[in-house]
Amino acid sequence: MTGPMQQEPAYVLHRRPWRETSLMVDVFSLNAGRVTVIARGGNSAKSPLKAQLQPFQPLLLNWTGRSDLKTLTQADVRSGPSLKRTLSLYSGLYVNELLQRLLPMADPHHRLFAAYIDVIAELSEAGDVEPVLRRFEQSLAAELGYDFVWDQATDTGQPVEAGGLYCYDPEQGILAEPSPGVRLQNLPGGTLLALADGDLESAECRRVAKRVTRVLVDYLLQGKVLHSRSLFSHHRGDRNDL
């Protein structure tokens, strides 16, 4: 539990009506992590908070309260990039939903907060969102303790070889040999080595990176449904970058 905060850098992850005229807002903040605040009167027609408390908008927030539910006392809007294109907007909603569903309450993640600022900036400009999303998914997984390297087999401790075939398990990373219940098999070593070098442009690298990160994200979600995926699928048809 955290106490009062002053001028705390934060972003809105999700908001919903609360009681008659207020808003319940999930925010991701620099020093307090994920926090839920009540914006009293924020859902009334005359309140400026309704326009200020928007996703992807950089904010400085003041709040009070020592319980899990804080009371917002001030919100200052800062300048920042905007997600105007539909594809960028849906991608941003996916990122927000991941944070809302996976981050524990009141647990600061300074590196992830910096990665979030970067991903919003990149999505505002990128015509190709897939590499942007893959990098953020890995940053999030690393913060949650599920980091791995593409070019190292954790079961043998040996480097990945270009001519080999490998497996992936979210609890163990890249494996040289399949273990019981392993999620993915027959991953080409050459592709894993290319991913280790940062290649997210070739079709094969994208395919493998997407398969691996999808398994990882689904494992972390533990059955929770992501509504943003259905939005993305509806927009892109058969192609879904999430």
Accessible surface in RSA format (square Angstrom, percent):
REM  Atomic radii and reference values for relative SASA: ProtOr
REM  Chains: A
REM  Algorithm: Lee & Richards
REM  Probe-radius: 1.40
REM  Slices: 20
REM RES _ NUM      All-atoms   Total-Side   Main-Chain    Non-polar    All polar
REM                ABS   REL    ABS   REL    ABS   REL    ABS   REL    ABS   REL
RES MET A   1   171.09  88.6 105.66  69.9  65.43 155.8  90.45  76.9  80.64 106.8
RES THR A   2    33.41  23.8  28.36  28.8   5.04  12.0  33.20  44.6   0.21   0.3
RES GLY A   3    15.35  18.9   0.00   N/A  15.35  18.9   5.11  14.0  10.24  22.9
RES PRO A   4    78.87  57.5  59.73  54.4  19.14  69.6  59.73  49.3  19.14 119.0
RES MET A   5    36.21  18.8  34.27  22.7   1.94   4.6  17.38  14.8  18.83  24.9
RES GLN A   6   121.68  68.0 100.54  73.5  21.14  50.3  53.55 114.0  68.13  51.7
RES GLN A   7    80.24  44.9  69.86  51.1  10.38  24.7  48.96 104.2  31.28  23.7
RES GLU A   8     3.89   2.2   3.69   2.8   0.20   0.5   0.20   0.4   3.69   3.0
RES PRO A   9    26.89  19.6  26.89  24.5   0.00   0.0  26.89  22.2   0.00   0.0
RES ALA A  10     0.00   0.0   0.00   0.0   0.00   0.0   0.00   0.0   0.00   0.0
RES TYR A  11     9.08   4.2   9.08   5.2   0.00   0.0   0.22   0.2   8.86  10.9
RES VAL A  12     0.00   0.0   0.00   0.0   0.00   0.0   0.00   0.0   0.00   0.0
RES LEU A  13     7.89   4.4   0.00   0.0   7.89  19.8   0.00   0.0   7.89  21.2
RES HIS A  14    76.07  41.6  73.95  51.4   2.12   5.4  43.32  44.6  32.75  38.1
RES ARG A  15    60.32  25.3  46.50  23.7  13.81  32.9  11.79  16.1  48.53  29.4
RES ARG A  16    83.56  35.1  80.96  41.3   2.59   6.2  45.31  61.9  38.25  23.2
RES PRO A  17    96.81  70.6  79.25  72.2  17.56  63.8  79.57  65.7  17.24 107.2
RES TRP A  18    44.54  17.9  41.99  20.3   2.56   6.0  29.97  16.0  14.58  23.6
RES ARG A  19   189.10  79.4 146.01  74.4  43.10 102.6  62.68  85.7 126.43  76.6
RES GLU A  20   166.79  95.8 136.75 103.5  30.04  71.5  58.32 112.8 108.47  88.6
RES THR A  21    65.97  46.9  64.40  65.3   1.57   3.7  44.97  60.4  21.00  31.7
RES SER A  22    10.73   9.1  10.33  13.8   0.40   0.9   0.00   0.0  10.73  15.0
RES LEU A  23     4.70   2.6   4.70   3.4   0.00   0.0   4.70   3.3   0.00   0.0
RES MET A  24    32.23  16.7  32.23  21.3   0.00   0.0  20.28  17.2  11.95  15.8
RES VAL A  25     0.02   0.0   0.02   0.0   0.00   0.0   0.02   0.0   0.00   0.0
RES ASP A  26     4.89   3.4   4.89   4.9   0.00   0.0   0.00   0.0   4.89   4.9
RES VAL A  27     0.13   0.1   0.13   0.1   0.00   0.0   0.13   0.1   0.00   0.0
RES PHE A  28     0.04   0.0   0.04   0.0   0.00   0.0   0.04   0.0   0.00   0.0
RES SER A  29     0.22   0.2   0.00   0.0   0.22   0.5   0.00   0.0   0.22   0.3
RES LEU A  30    49.96  27.8  49.93  35.7   0.03   0.1  49.93  35.1   0.03   0.1
RES ASN A  31    71.45  49.3  56.88  55.0  14.57  35.1  15.45  37.2  56.00  54.1
RES ALA A  32     0.41   0.4   0.30   0.5   0.10   0.2   0.41   0.6   0.00   0.0
RES GLY A  33     0.00   0.0   0.00   N/A   0.00   0.0   0.00   0.0   0.00   0.0
RES ARG A  34    35.14  14.8  34.67  17.7   0.46   1.1   0.00   0.0  35.14  21.3
RES VAL A  35     2.30   1.5   2.19   2.0   0.11   0.3   2.30   2.0   0.00   0.0
RES THR A  36    12.77   9.1  12.77  12.9   0.00   0.0   5.66   7.6   7.10  10.7
RES VAL A  37     0.11   0.1   0.11   0.1   0.00   0.0   0.11   0.1   0.00   0.0
RES ILE A  38     2.18   1.2   2.18   1.6   0.00   0.0   2.18   1.6   0.00   0.0
RES ALA A  39     0.12   0.1   0.00   0.0   0.12   0.3   0.12   0.2   0.00   0.0
RES ARG A  40   140.13  58.8 120.93  61.6  19.21  45.7  57.09  78.0  83.04  50.3
RES GLY A  41    23.85  29.4   0.00   N/A  23.85  29.4  20.63  56.6   3.22   7.2
RES GLY A  42     0.00   0.0   0.00   N/A   0.00   0.0   0.00   0.0   0.00   0.0
RES ASN A  43    41.27  28.5  28.84  27.9  12.43  29.9   0.04   0.1  41.23  39.9
RES SER A  44    36.53  30.9  30.68  40.9   5.86  13.5  28.03  59.7   8.51  11.9
RES ALA A  45   107.97  99.3  64.76  99.9  43.21  98.3  72.18 101.6  35.78  94.8
RES LYS A  46   198.50  96.8 168.44 103.3  30.07  71.6 118.25 106.4  80.25  85.5
RES SER A  47    22.09  18.7   9.30  12.4  12.79  29.5  11.95  25.4  10.14  14.2
RES PRO A  48    89.71  65.4  79.16  72.2  10.54  38.3  89.44  73.8   0.27   1.7
RES LEU A  49    31.30  17.4  31.30  22.4   0.00   0.0  31.30  22.0   0.00   0.0
RES LYS A  50    86.16  42.0  85.66  52.6   0.50   1.2  46.56  41.9  39.60  42.2
RES ALA A  51    77.67  71.4  59.01  91.1  18.66  42.5  64.41  90.7  13.26  35.1
RES GLN A  52    47.00  26.3  44.44  32.5   2.56   6.1  12.13  25.8  34.87  26.4
RES LEU A  53     0.15   0.1   0.15   0.1   0.00   0.0   0.15   0.1   0.00   0.0
RES GLN A  54    70.15  39.2  70.15  51.3   0.00   0.0  25.83  55.0  44.32  33.6
RES PRO A  55    41.08  29.9  31.18  28.4   9.90  36.0  31.18  25.7   9.90  61.6
RES PHE A  56    14.78   7.4  12.96   8.0   1.81   4.7  13.46   8.2   1.32   3.8
RES GLN A  57    48.48  27.1  45.45  33.2   3.03   7.2   7.67  16.3  40.81  31.0
RES PRO A  58     8.95   6.5   8.95   8.2   0.00   0.0   8.95   7.4   0.00   0.0
RES LEU A  59     0.00   0.0   0.00   0.0   0.00   0.0   0.00   0.0   0.00   0.0
RES LEU A  60    38.55  21.5  38.38  27.5   0.17   0.4  38.38  27.0   0.17   0.5
RES LEU A  61     0.07   0.0   0.07   0.0   0.00   0.0   0.07   0.0   0.00   0.0
RES ASN A  62    13.82   9.5  13.82  13.4   0.00   0.0   0.15   0.4  13.67  13.2
RES TRP A  63     0.21   0.1   0.00   0.0   0.21   0.5   0.00   0.0   0.21   0.3
RES THR A  64    55.91  39.8  55.91  56.7   0.00   0.0  41.21  55.3  14.71  22.2
RES GLY A  65    29.25  36.1   0.00   N/A  29.25  36.1  24.95  68.5   4.30   9.6
RES ARG A  66   166.15  69.8 159.58  81.3   6.57  15.6  62.54  85.5 103.60  62.8
RES SER A  67    64.19  54.2  56.96  76.0   7.23  16.6  48.12 102.5  16.07  22.5
RES ASP A  68    98.51  69.0  90.73  90.3   7.79  18.4  28.76  67.7  69.75  69.6
RES LEU A  69    71.49  39.8  60.99  43.6  10.50  26.4  60.99  42.8  10.50  28.2
RES LYS A  70     6.03   2.9   5.41   3.3   0.62   1.5   4.81   4.3   1.22   1.3
RES THR A  71    38.96  27.7  38.87  39.4   0.09   0.2  20.41  27.4  18.54  28.0
RES LEU A  72    13.70   7.6   0.92   0.7  12.78  32.1   0.92   0.6  12.78  34.4
RES THR A  73    80.80  57.5  43.74  44.3  37.06  88.3  47.39  63.7  33.41  50.5
RES GLN A  74    80.29  44.9  73.73  53.9   6.56  15.6  25.64  54.6  54.65  41.4
RES ALA A  75     9.76   9.0   0.00   0.0   9.76  22.2   0.00   0.0   9.76  25.9
RES ASP A  76    48.87  34.2  46.15  45.9   2.72   6.4  19.83  46.7  29.04  29.0
RES VAL A  77    72.91  48.0  42.07  38.1  30.84  74.3  42.07  36.6  30.84  83.7
RES ARG A  78    82.67  34.7  76.19  38.8   6.48  15.4  39.85  54.5  42.82  26.0
RES SER A  79   114.46  96.7  82.77 110.5  31.69  73.0  55.77 118.8  58.70  82.2
RES GLY A  80    43.28  53.4   0.00   N/A  43.28  53.4  13.71  37.6  29.56  66.2
RES PRO A  81    56.69  41.3  39.38  35.9  17.31  62.9  51.55  42.6   5.14  31.9
RES SER A  82    57.54  48.6  46.26  61.7  11.28  26.0  38.13  81.2  19.41  27.2
RES LEU A  83    16.74   9.3   0.22   0.2  16.52  41.5   0.37   0.3  16.38  44.1
RES LYS A  84   179.24  87.4 143.60  88.1  35.65  84.9  92.28  83.1  86.96  92.6
RES ARG A  85    98.99  41.6  92.19  47.0   6.79  16.2  75.76 103.5  23.23  14.1
RES THR A  86    59.92  42.6  53.74  54.5   6.18  14.7  18.90  25.4  41.02  62.0
RES LEU A  87    24.31  13.5  23.10  16.5   1.21   3.1  23.10  16.2   1.21   3.3
RES SER A  88     0.99   0.8   0.99   1.3   0.00   0.0   0.98   2.1   0.01   0.0
RES LEU A  89    64.36  35.8  64.36  46.0   0.00   0.0  64.36  45.2   0.00   0.0
RES TYR A  90    43.10  20.1  43.03  24.5   0.07   0.2  10.07   7.6  33.03  40.7
RES SER A  91     0.00   0.0   0.00   0.0   0.00   0.0   0.00   0.0   0.00   0.0
RES GLY A  92     0.00   0.0   0.00   N/A   0.00   0.0   0.00   0.0   0.00   0.0
RES LEU A  93    53.30  29.7  50.69  36.3   2.61   6.6  50.70  35.6   2.60   7.0
RES TYR A  94     1.24   0.6   1.24   0.7   0.00   0.0   0.47   0.4   0.76   0.9
RES VAL A  95     0.43   0.3   0.43   0.4   0.00   0.0   0.43   0.4   0.00   0.0
RES ASN A  96     2.40   1.7   2.27   2.2   0.13   0.3   2.31   5.6   0.09   0.1
RES GLU A  97    18.24  10.5  16.03  12.1   2.20   5.2  13.87  26.8   4.36   3.6
RES LEU A  98     0.27   0.2   0.27   0.2   0.00   0.0   0.27   0.2   0.00   0.0
RES LEU A  99     0.00   0.0   0.00   0.0   0.00   0.0   0.00   0.0   0.00   0.0
RES GLN A 100    42.32  23.7  36.74  26.9   5.58  13.3   6.86  14.6  35.46  26.9
RES ARG A 101    71.06  29.8  58.78  30.0  12.28  29.2   8.63  11.8  62.43  37.8
RES LEU A 102    23.12  12.9   6.18   4.4  16.95  42.6   8.33   5.8  14.80  39.8
RES LEU A 103     2.97   1.7   0.29   0.2   2.68   6.7   0.51   0.4   2.46   6.6
RES PRO A 104    62.36  45.4  51.55  47.0  10.81  39.3  62.16  51.3   0.20   1.2
RES MET A 105    71.97  37.3  53.24  35.2  18.73  44.6  50.59  43.0  21.38  28.3
RES ALA A 106    38.84  35.7  20.16  31.1  18.68  42.5  20.16  28.4  18.68  49.5
RES ASP A 107    56.27  39.4  54.85  54.6   1.42   3.3  10.61  25.0  45.65  45.5
RES PRO A 108    57.90  42.2  43.39  39.6  14.52  52.8  43.39  35.8  14.52  90.2
RES HIS A 109    19.37  10.6  16.09  11.2   3.28   8.4  16.12  16.6   3.25   3.8
RES HIS A 110   100.23  54.8  92.04  64.0   8.18  20.9  66.12  68.1  34.11  39.7
RES ARG A 111   187.07  78.5 177.11  90.3   9.96  23.7  78.46 107.2 108.61  65.8
RES LEU A 112     1.05   0.6   0.00   0.0   1.05   2.6   1.03   0.7   0.01   0.0
RES PHE A 113     5.99   3.0   5.99   3.7   0.00   0.0   5.99   3.6   0.00   0.0
RES ALA A 114    51.74  47.6  48.96  75.6   2.77   6.3  50.78  71.5   0.96   2.5
RES ALA A 115    20.89  19.2  14.73  22.7   6.16  14.0  18.66  26.3   2.23   5.9
RES TYR A 116     0.00   0.0   0.00   0.0   0.00   0.0   0.00   0.0   0.00   0.0
RES ILE A 117    70.98  40.4  69.88  52.1   1.10   2.6  69.95  50.4   1.03   2.8
RES ASP A 118    79.31  55.6  77.64  77.3   1.67   4.0  14.34  33.7  64.97  64.8
RES VAL A 119     4.29   2.8   3.34   3.0   0.95   2.3   4.18   3.6   0.11   0.3
RES ILE A 120     2.33   1.3   2.33   1.7   0.00   0.0   2.33   1.7   0.00   0.0
RES ALA A 121    39.92  36.7  38.86  60.0   1.06   2.4  39.21  55.2   0.71   1.9
RES GLU A 122    68.17  39.1  63.26  47.9   4.91  11.7  32.63  63.1  35.54  29.0
RES LEU A 123     0.00   0.0   0.00   0.0   0.00   0.0   0.00   0.0   0.00   0.0
RES SER A 124    31.61  26.7   7.95  10.6  23.66  54.5   5.21  11.1  26.40  37.0
RES GLU A 125   153.27  88.0 120.23  91.0  33.04  78.7  43.74  84.6 109.53  89.4
RES ALA A 126    22.13  20.3  12.68  19.6   9.45  21.5  22.10  31.1   0.02   0.1
RES GLY A 127    61.31  75.6   0.00   N/A  61.31  75.6  34.79  95.5  26.52  59.4
RES ASP A 128    58.59  41.0  48.50  48.3  10.09  23.9  39.55  93.1  19.05  19.0
RES VAL A 129     1.27   0.8   0.25   0.2   1.02   2.5   0.25   0.2   1.02   2.8
RES GLU A 130    11.28   6.5  11.28   8.5   0.00   0.0   0.73   1.4  10.55   8.6
RES PRO A 131     8.99   6.6   8.52   7.8   0.48   1.7   8.98   7.4   0.01   0.1
RES VAL A 132     7.65   5.0   6.54   5.9   1.12   2.7   6.54   5.7   1.12   3.0
RES LEU A 133     0.82   0.5   0.56   0.4   0.26   0.7   0.63   0.4   0.19   0.5
RES ARG A 134     5.22   2.2   5.16   2.6   0.07   0.2   4.02   5.5   1.20   0.7
RES ARG A 135   119.86  50.3 114.01  58.1   5.85  13.9  66.68  91.1  53.18  32.2
RES PHE A 136     6.30   3.2   2.61   1.6   3.69   9.6   5.78   3.5   0.52   1.5
RES GLU A 137     5.96   3.4   3.11   2.4   2.85   6.8   1.20   2.3   4.77   3.9
RES GLN A 138    44.82  25.1  42.00  30.7   2.82   6.7  14.08  30.0  30.74  23.3
RES SER A 139    41.54  35.1  32.83  43.8   8.71  20.1  14.01  29.8  27.53  38.6
RES LEU A 140     2.44   1.4   2.44   1.7   0.00   0.0   2.44   1.7   0.00   0.0
RES ALA A 141     2.08   1.9   2.01   3.1   0.07   0.2   2.01   2.8   0.07   0.2
RES ALA A 142    38.10  35.0  23.76  36.7  14.34  32.6  23.96  33.7  14.13  37.4
RES GLU A 143    37.67  21.6  17.85  13.5  19.82  47.2   5.36  10.4  32.31  26.4
RES LEU A 144    43.43  24.2  20.68  14.8  22.74  57.2  25.90  18.2  17.53  47.2
RES GLY A 145    65.31  80.5   0.00   N/A  65.31  80.5  34.95  95.9  30.36  68.0
RES TYR A 146    68.90  32.2  62.12  35.3   6.78  17.6  30.98  23.3  37.92  46.7
RES ASP A 147    99.32  69.6  71.76  71.4  27.56  65.2  21.02  49.5  78.30  78.1
RES PHE A 148    22.54  11.3   6.92   4.3  15.62  40.6  16.58  10.1   5.96  17.0
RES VAL A 149    81.91  53.9  77.76  70.4   4.15  10.0  80.22  69.7   1.69   4.6
RES TRP A 150    20.33   8.2  18.74   9.1   1.59   3.7  12.90   6.9   7.43  12.1
RES ASP A 151    55.95  39.2  54.16  53.9   1.79   4.2   4.39  10.3  51.56  51.4
RES GLN A 152    59.50  33.3  59.42  43.4   0.07   0.2  21.12  44.9  38.38  29.1
RES ALA A 153     1.08   1.0   1.08   1.7   0.00   0.0   1.08   1.5   0.00   0.0
RES THR A 154    72.13  51.3  42.72  43.3  29.42  70.1  46.25  62.1  25.89  39.1
RES ASP A 155    67.97  47.6  27.00  26.9  40.98  96.9  32.56  76.6  35.41  35.3
RES THR A 156    65.17  46.4  39.45  40.0  25.72  61.3  45.61  61.3  19.56  29.6
RES GLY A 157    43.70  53.9   0.00   N/A  43.70  53.9  26.79  73.5  16.92  37.9
RES GLN A 158   109.36  61.2 109.35  79.9   0.01   0.0  36.67  78.1  72.69  55.1
RES PRO A 159    86.83  63.3  82.72  75.4   4.11  14.9  82.72  68.3   4.11  25.5
RES VAL A 160     7.44   4.9   0.00   0.0   7.44  17.9   0.00   0.0   7.44  20.2
RES GLU A 161   121.57  69.8 117.50  88.9   4.07   9.7  35.81  69.3  85.76  70.0
RES ALA A 162    66.00  60.7  49.67  76.6  16.33  37.2  49.67  69.9  16.33  43.3
RES GLY A 163    81.44 100.4   0.00   N/A  81.44 100.4  44.01 120.8  37.43  83.8
RES GLY A 164    24.13  29.8   0.00   N/A  24.13  29.8  21.76  59.7   2.37   5.3
RES LEU A 165   108.71  60.5  88.23  63.1  20.48  51.5  88.58  62.2  20.13  54.2
RES TYR A 166    17.30   8.1  16.66   9.5   0.65   1.7   6.21   4.7  11.10  13.7
RES CYS A 167     6.36   4.8   6.36   7.1   0.00   0.0   0.00   0.0   6.36   6.9
RES TYR A 168     0.98   0.5   0.98   0.6   0.00   0.0   0.09   0.1   0.88   1.1
RES ASP A 169    14.73  10.3  14.73  14.7   0.00   0.0   0.06   0.1  14.67  14.6
RES PRO A 170     7.32   5.3   1.02   0.9   6.30  22.9   1.02   0.8   6.30  39.2
RES GLU A 171   118.58  68.1  86.23  65.2  32.35  77.0  21.42  41.4  97.15  79.3
RES GLN A 172    81.07  45.3  66.74  48.8  14.33  34.1  32.97  70.2  48.09  36.5
RES GLY A 173     3.44   4.2   0.00   N/A   3.44   4.2   1.93   5.3   1.51   3.4
RES ILE A 174     0.21   0.1   0.00   0.0   0.21   0.5   0.00   0.0   0.21   0.6
RES LEU A 175     1.67   0.9   1.67   1.2   0.00   0.0   1.67   1.2   0.00   0.0
RES ALA A 176    27.64  25.4  16.55  25.5  11.08  25.2  16.62  23.4  11.02  29.2
RES GLU A 177   115.05  66.1 112.04  84.8   3.01   7.2  43.50  84.1  71.55  58.4
RES PRO A 178    74.94  54.6  52.62  48.0  22.32  81.1  52.74  43.5  22.20 138.0
RES SER A 179    32.65  27.6  24.84  33.2   7.80  18.0  28.10  59.8   4.55   6.4
RES PRO A 180   141.65 103.2 107.80  98.3  33.85 123.0 120.43  99.4  21.22 131.9
RES GLY A 181    66.71  82.3   0.00   N/A  66.71  82.3  43.20 118.6  23.51  52.7
RES VAL A 182    19.43  12.8   2.93   2.7  16.50  39.8   3.28   2.8  16.15  43.8
RES ARG A 183   120.77  50.7  92.32  47.1  28.45  67.7  25.58  35.0  95.19  57.7
RES LEU A 184    17.66   9.8  16.36  11.7   1.31   3.3  17.66  12.4   0.00   0.0
RES GLN A 185    86.10  48.1  77.66  56.8   8.44  20.1  13.65  29.0  72.46  55.0
RES ASN A 186   100.68  69.4  89.87  86.8  10.81  26.0  20.00  48.1  80.68  78.0
RES LEU A 187     0.00   0.0   0.00   0.0   0.00   0.0   0.00   0.0   0.00   0.0
RES PRO A 188    39.88  29.1  39.35  35.9   0.53   1.9  39.88  32.9   0.00   0.0
RES GLY A 189     0.00   0.0   0.00   N/A   0.00   0.0   0.00   0.0   0.00   0.0
RES GLY A 190    31.43  38.8   0.00   N/A  31.43  38.8  23.75  65.2   7.67  17.2
RES THR A 191    14.10  10.0   9.01   9.1   5.09  12.1   4.12   5.5   9.98  15.1
RES LEU A 192     0.00   0.0   0.00   0.0   0.00   0.0   0.00   0.0   0.00   0.0
RES LEU A 193    56.09  31.2  54.86  39.2   1.24   3.1  54.89  38.6   1.20   3.2
RES ALA A 194    28.10  25.8  22.04  34.0   6.06  13.8  27.50  38.7   0.60   1.6
RES LEU A 195    10.34   5.8   2.34   1.7   8.00  20.1   2.34   1.6   8.00  21.5
RES ALA A 196    41.91  38.5   7.92  12.2  33.99  77.3  11.26  15.9  30.65  81.2
RES ASP A 197   128.42  90.0  91.90  91.5  36.52  86.4  28.98  68.2  99.44  99.2
RES GLY A 198    55.13  68.0   0.00   N/A  55.13  68.0  32.45  89.0  22.69  50.8
RES ASP A 199    45.87  32.1  38.02  37.8   7.84  18.5  22.53  53.0  23.33  23.3
RES LEU A 200    20.35  11.3  19.48  13.9   0.87   2.2  19.48  13.7   0.87   2.3
RES GLU A 201   126.45  72.6 109.04  82.5  17.41  41.4  58.99 114.1  67.46  55.1
RES SER A 202    46.50  39.3  35.80  47.8  10.71  24.7  43.60  92.9   2.90   4.1
RES ALA A 203    85.27  78.4  69.19 106.8  16.08  36.6  73.79 103.9  11.48  30.4
RES GLU A 204    65.50  37.6  60.94  46.1   4.56  10.9  42.42  82.1  23.08  18.8
RES CYS A 205     3.70   2.8   3.70   4.1   0.00   0.0   0.00   0.0   3.70   4.0
RES ARG A 206    36.73  15.4  36.13  18.4   0.60   1.4  21.01  28.7  15.72   9.5
RES ARG A 207   108.96  45.7 101.91  51.9   7.05  16.8  66.18  90.4  42.78  25.9
RES VAL A 208     0.00   0.0   0.00   0.0   0.00   0.0   0.00   0.0   0.00   0.0
RES ALA A 209     1.16   1.1   1.16   1.8   0.00   0.0   1.16   1.6   0.00   0.0
RES LYS A 210    58.26  28.4  57.95  35.6   0.31   0.7  32.35  29.1  25.91  27.6
RES ARG A 211    80.83  33.9  74.66  38.1   6.18  14.7  34.30  46.9  46.54  28.2
RES VAL A 212     0.00   0.0   0.00   0.0   0.00   0.0   0.00   0.0   0.00   0.0
RES THR A 213     1.85   1.3   1.73   1.8   0.11   0.3   0.82   1.1   1.03   1.6
RES ARG A 214    87.14  36.6  83.69  42.7   3.45   8.2  27.96  38.2  59.18  35.9
RES VAL A 215    26.03  17.1  23.78  21.5   2.25   5.4  26.03  22.6   0.00   0.0
RES LEU A 216     0.90   0.5   0.90   0.6   0.00   0.0   0.90   0.6   0.00   0.0
RES VAL A 217     4.29   2.8   4.29   3.9   0.00   0.0   4.29   3.7   0.00   0.0
RES ASP A 218    56.76  39.8  48.57  48.3   8.19  19.4  24.28  57.1  32.48  32.4
RES TYR A 219    34.87  16.3  30.70  17.5   4.18  10.9  20.19  15.2  14.69  18.1
RES LEU A 220    25.90  14.4  11.76   8.4  14.14  35.5  14.06   9.9  11.84  31.9
RES LEU A 221     2.89   1.6   2.86   2.0   0.03   0.1   2.86   2.0   0.03   0.1
RES GLN A 222   130.49  73.0  97.93  71.6  32.56  77.5  52.23 111.2  78.26  59.4
RES GLY A 223    72.25  89.1   0.00   N/A  72.25  89.1  43.24 118.7  29.01  65.0
RES LYS A 224   104.45  51.0  88.34  54.2  16.12  38.4  60.64  54.6  43.81  46.7
RES VAL A 225   101.45  66.8  93.63  84.8   7.82  18.8  97.60  84.8   3.84  10.4
RES LEU A 226     7.44   4.1   0.00   0.0   7.44  18.7   0.00   0.0   7.44  20.0
RES HIS A 227   116.30  63.6 114.85  79.8   1.45   3.7  78.73  81.1  37.57  43.7
RES SER A 228     3.67   3.1   2.38   3.2   1.29   3.0   2.97   6.3   0.70   1.0
RES ARG A 229    31.44  13.2  31.23  15.9   0.21   0.5  17.39  23.8  14.05   8.5
RES SER A 230    73.70  62.3  61.78  82.4  11.93  27.5  52.95 112.8  20.75  29.1
RES LEU A 231    74.17  41.3  72.94  52.2   1.23   3.1  73.91  51.9   0.27   0.7
RES PHE A 232     0.37   0.2   0.30   0.2   0.07   0.2   0.37   0.2   0.00   0.0
RES SER A 233    40.49  34.2  37.33  49.8   3.16   7.3  26.31  56.0  14.18  19.9
RES HIS A 234   162.56  88.8 136.25  94.7  26.32  67.3  92.54  95.4  70.02  81.5
RES HIS A 235    81.34  44.5  53.71  37.3  27.62  70.7  33.58  34.6  47.76  55.6
RES ARG A 236    57.67  24.2  36.54  18.6  21.13  50.3  12.32  16.8  45.35  27.5
RES GLY A 237    47.17  58.2   0.00   N/A  47.17  58.2  37.23 102.2   9.94  22.3
RES ASP A 238   159.94 112.0 121.84 121.3  38.10  90.1  43.83 103.2 116.11 115.8
RES ARG A 239   113.85  47.8 106.89  54.5   6.96  16.6  54.11  73.9  59.74  36.2
RES ASN A 240    22.83  15.7  22.03  21.3   0.80   1.9  14.67  35.3   8.16   7.9
RES ASP A 241     2.43   1.7   2.43   2.4   0.00   0.0   0.00   0.0   2.43   2.4
RES LEU A 242     2.50   1.4   0.00   0.0   2.50   6.3   2.50   1.8   0.00   0.0
END  Absolute sums over single chains surface
CHAIN  1 A    11387.4       8913.1       2474.3       6153.5       5233.9
END  Absolute sums over all chains
TOTAL         11387.4       8913.1       2474.3       6153.5       5233.9
